[in-house]
Amino acid sequence: MLLIAVQWFEFGATAKALVAAAAALGFMLGPVVVSRVAELGWTTAQAAARLTLGAAGCYVLLAAVENRWLYIAGVIVAMTLATAVIPLVTQIYTENYPAKKRGKLFSRAAMIRISSAAGFGLLAGWILTNNNGTEKLASYPAWLLLVFAGAFVMAAFCFSRCPAKPLTGAKGTHPFRSLRFVKEDKLFRHILICWMLFGIGNLMLFPLRVEYLANADAYADQYTLTFEPTPARIALILVFIPNVVKLVCSPFWGGLFDRMNFFVLRVVLNFFFAASLVVFFNSETMVGLCIAAALFGIGNSGGEVAWSLWVTKFAPAKHVADYMSVHVFFNGIRVFLAPFLGFWLLGYVTASSLSLFSAGLIIASSLALLSDYPSGEKAKRGSALTEEVTD
């Protein structure tokens, strides 16, 4: 989506940041979605299917109408609907995956998605390049948006077939009532603070990877790539290599999630993220960028398991969706702010310097997380550390 914004519509920094942060609104609406689904009495699977169908409709509209401002609005709505399902899906995992094998089973399911993402990313990049022969898009890729729509329709069908139960709502009537767990659960609050810091350090540079490659000419005074950044090569670096590495490493990290101290696991993963940022934004060659992509893939393979399932180790079973909605709420804040912060700072410092700052922030916050090591040891047993809160 960001590649289309950069190479077809040629948006400025603000619009590109909006596209990069499009998922943030869905994250921030997580508590509202969970509360509303509980009030309606829908199962988590029914709600996820309906939200996903809405996202599919947005992509169909974007494919049918080529308009720069409609594109921005459509991406925001589609990603809002797509990311709003995440707390619901985590509740589905909790109800259907045994605690002692949850990470392993999640990683197996993720391998299917990773394989399709890697293969399609490389194929789409090759098609875009083959139809053009230059580093720019030759025409508006409506076909690509229709493929996205079809994928969301299939996802909606799969959600509709998942065993699921209606949610048990948190006490109160306020749509953001799930946020009360931040105040009531000290450990949960500590994890969220640390996650906010290293999340900003990572997400601040995440959309800049596309900018670094696709718009390299604009930063000729800072660096010069030694290769032509065609869509195929960009897809290779940003999509194919990370996803292939994720495919290989995902079962390994899934198994560790079930057995290892969660805080130690998260710190190790953060090391790979920090290293990938430093290598990526200090490389001008294809080899260096591919190494950075591999490091990112290693970290992301375990990071996805940890991000998606960590609340299942700390939250009471009936409030997993509530805890996850709070987690994604704060994730939405950083997903929204971090791209703007990254593009803004890029106007004052080089990408290389910014990567060092981000890596330092990730390492410092990781050490703060590790300070609660004993709680991570208890969580290895798979039972929630937080006692049930009376509703």
N, C-alpha and C positions, 0 to 999 in steps of 0.2 A: 504493500500500500504506500509506503514511504518512497519507494523507488518511482512509482507513478507520479507522486507529488513532486519529486525532484526533477525527473527527466522529461516528463510530459507537460505538466502544468507549470513547471519552473517557479514554484512558490518561493516566497521569501522566508526568512528565519522563523517568523511568528507562525505562519501557516504550517510550515514543516513541523514545528514543535507541537502544534495542535493535532496533527495527524499522529505523531509519535506518542502523544499523550491521550489518544482517543479512548483507550481502554480504561483510563482513570475514572471516568464518570461511573461506569458499571461497577468498578471496585467500590467506590465511595457510596454507591446505592445498595451495597450488599446488605447492611442491616435492615434497610427498608424492604428489600425484596424478601428476606427471611421472615420479617414480621408480617408482611402482607400475605405470603404463602401460607403461613400458620393460621392467619385469620380466615382465609378462604377455605381452609381444609383440604387443599390440594396435596397430593403426594409430591415429594421432591422431584420424582421423575416426570410427572405431568407438567410441573412448572418449568423444568429445564427444557422439555420438548417445545413448549409454547414460546419461550423466550428465544430459543434457537431458530424456530421457524420465522420469527420476526426479523432476525438478523439475515436470514436467507432472502427475505423480501427486499431488504435494503440493497443487497448486492445485485439483485435483478434490476432494481431501479437505476442503480449506478451504471450497469451495463447498457441499459436502454437509452439513457440520457447523458450526453457528454457535456458537463458544465462544471467549471472549476469550483464554484461555491457550493453547488449541490454535492460535489464530490466530498468536500470537507464535511458538510453536514451529514451526508450518508455514512461516511466512515465513522463519525462520532456515534451516530445512533446504532449502527451495526455492532461496533465494538462494545458499546454500552450493554447491549442485550447479550452479547456473547460472554462477556466477563461477569455479568450479573448472576450467571448460573453456577459459578464456582463454589460458593458455600453450600449450595444444594447438592452438588456432585460429591463434595467431601462427606456430607451426611450419608450419601448412597454408599460410598466406600466403607464408612464405619459400620453400616448395617449389613453389608454383604461380604466384606473381607475380614477374616479372623485377625485379631490384634497381633498375634505372633508371626503372621505371614503377610501382613498388610503391605509392607514395603516391597516384598518380593513379587506379590501379585500385581501391585500397581506398576512396577517396572516392566512386567511382562506385557501388560496391556499397553503401556507407553511405547513399547518397541514397535507395535503396529503403526501407531501414529507417527513415530519418528521415521520409520522406513518410508512411509508415504510422503512425509514432508521433505525428506532428503531427495528422494527420487523426483518428485514433482518440482522441487525448487531448481534442480539441475536442468530438467527438461524444459521448464518454462523459460529459464535464462537462455538456454540454447535456441529455443524457438524465437525469442525476441531478438537475439543477435543474428540468427540465420535469415530472418525477414528483413534485416536492416544492413548488417555489415559494418556498422559504426557503433560507437559507445552510447548513442542516443536512441530512444524509442522512435520507431518509424511511424507508428499510428497508435491511436487509443486502444489499449488491450481489453476490449469489451469481453472477449472470449475468456480471459483470465478471471474476470469478475463473475461470469456465469459459472465457471468451475467452482469458485468459492461458494456461490449460492447452492450449487448441487451438493457440495460437501456438507453444508449446514443442514440441508434437507435430510440427508442421510443420518447426520448426527441426531436430528430431532426424532427420527424413526427409532434409532437405537435407544435413546433415552426413554421413549415410550414403552420399550420392552423390558426395562430394568425393574426388578422388584424394589419397591420403595414404600415408605409409610408417610402419613401426614406428620408435619412437624409439631413439636411441643413448644409453644411460644414462651419467651421469657416474660417475667412479671412486668405489668404496666401496659400502657396504651400508646406511649410515644413511639413513633416509627424507628427511632434510633435507640430504643431501650436496651439493645444488646451491648451498647457501650458501657453499661453499668459494670460489666465484668472487668473492665480495666481498673476501676476503682476498688473492686472487691477482691481481686486476685493479684497479689503482689508479684508473684513469679511471672505471671502472664504479662504484667505491666513492664517488668524488667526486660523480658524477651522482646516485646514490641519496641521499646526504646532503642535497644541495640540493633534490631532489625531495620529500624528507620534509618539509622546512621549508615550502616554498610549497604543498605539498599539504595540510598541516595548516591553513595560513592560509585556503585555499579551502574545504576540506571541513568545517571547524569551523562555518561559516555556511550550508552547503548545506541541511541539514534545517531550519534556522531560517527559511528562506524560507516553508515551509509554515506553521510556527508563527506567523510574522509576519502572514500573511494569514488563516489559518483560525481563529486564536485571538486576534485583535486585541483583543477586549474585555478580556482578562486583562492587557493592558498599556496600558490607557486613560490611565494617568498618564504614559506616555512618548510616545505618539503616538496619533493618531486618524485612521483612514482616511476619506477623503472619499467613499467608495462602499461599497456592500454587497458583501462578499466571498463571493458565491455560488460553488458548485462550478464553474459555467461560467466565471466570471471568473478563478477561481484556475487552472483548466486553461488558460485563454487566456494568462495571465502566465507560468505555470511550465512549460507543455508546448507549447502551440501556437506562440507567438511564437519561443521559442528554437529549436524544431525547424524552423520555416520559414526562419529566418535560417541555421541550419546547412545546410539544403538548398541555399540559394543560394550559401553561402560554401565549402562542403566541397570542390568541385572546385578552387577557387583555392588553398586550403591544401594539398590533396593534391599539386598541382603544385609548390608551394614546398617541400614536404617533400623532393621528389626533387632539387631544385636548390640549396636555400639552406643556409647554415651552420645546423646543427641547434640550436646554443645560442642564436643570434640569433633563430631562429624561436620557440623556447620562451620567450624573454624577451618578445618582442612579444605572444605569446598571453597570458602572465601579466599584461601590462598591461591587457588587456581584462577578465580575470577580476577584477583589483583594482578597476578602474573600475566594473564591474557591481555589486560588493559595496557600494561606497561610495554609489553612486546608489540602489540598491535600499533599503538600510536607512536612508536619509535622505529617502525619498519617502513621501508619504501620498496622492498622487493616482494615478489610473489612468495618466495620461500618463507620469509619472516612473517608475512601475513597469514600464511597457511599454518605455521606453527602456533601463532596466536589463536587462530580459529580452532585448532585442536585443543589447546589449553582451555578455551572457553567451552568447548564441547564436553570436556571432562568435568569441569565445574558445573555446567548446566545440567548434565545428566543426573548428578546427585542433588543439585539444587532444586530441580523440579520435584523430586521425591520428597525432599525435606520441606519445601514450600507448601506442597499440596497436602501433606499428611501430618505435619508436626503437631497440630492442635489435637489430633487424636491421641497423642501421648499425654496431654496435659488437661484436657477438658472432660467434664462428665459426659457420658455417652449421649444423653438426651439433649445436651447443649453444644454438641460439636458444630452444628451449623451456625449457632450464635457466635461461638468463639471464632470460627472461620470468617464470619461476616465482619467481625471487628478487625481481624488480621487483614483482610482484603480492603477494608475501609482505609486503614492507614497506608496500605500499599498503594491505594488509589491516590492518596495525597502526594506520595513521593513520585509515583508514575506521572502525575500531572505536573508537578513542580520541577522535577529533575531535568527533563528535556529543555525547558525554558532556561534553567540555570546553566545547563551545559552550553547551549547555543550562545547565551549572553556572555559567559566567561570566555568562550572561544574568540570573542571580539577583543579581548584584552590580553590573553595569554595564548601560547601555542598549545596545540593538541598534546604535544609531548609533555609539557609542564603540567597540564591538566590531568593527564593520566597518572603522574606521580602523586599529585594531591589526592586523587581518588583512591589510589592504592593505599596511601597512608591512612585515609579515613576508614577504609575497609579493615585494615589490620588493627587499628586502635579500637574500633567498636567490637571486633571479634574477641580481643583480649578481655574487654568488659563483659562480654557474654560468657566467656569461660570462667569468670569469677564465681559463677553459680554451679560449678562442676557437680557437687553432690546431688542436686536436683536432677541433673541429667542422668546420673547413675540410677536413680530411682525410676525414672521414666523408661529405662531400658526394659523393665519388666512388663511394659505394655498397659499398665493400669493408670488411669488418670490420677494426677497428683492433687487436683483440686477436689475438695469434697462437694457433694451436691448442695446447691444453693436453694433454699426453700423458696418456691414460687408462690 
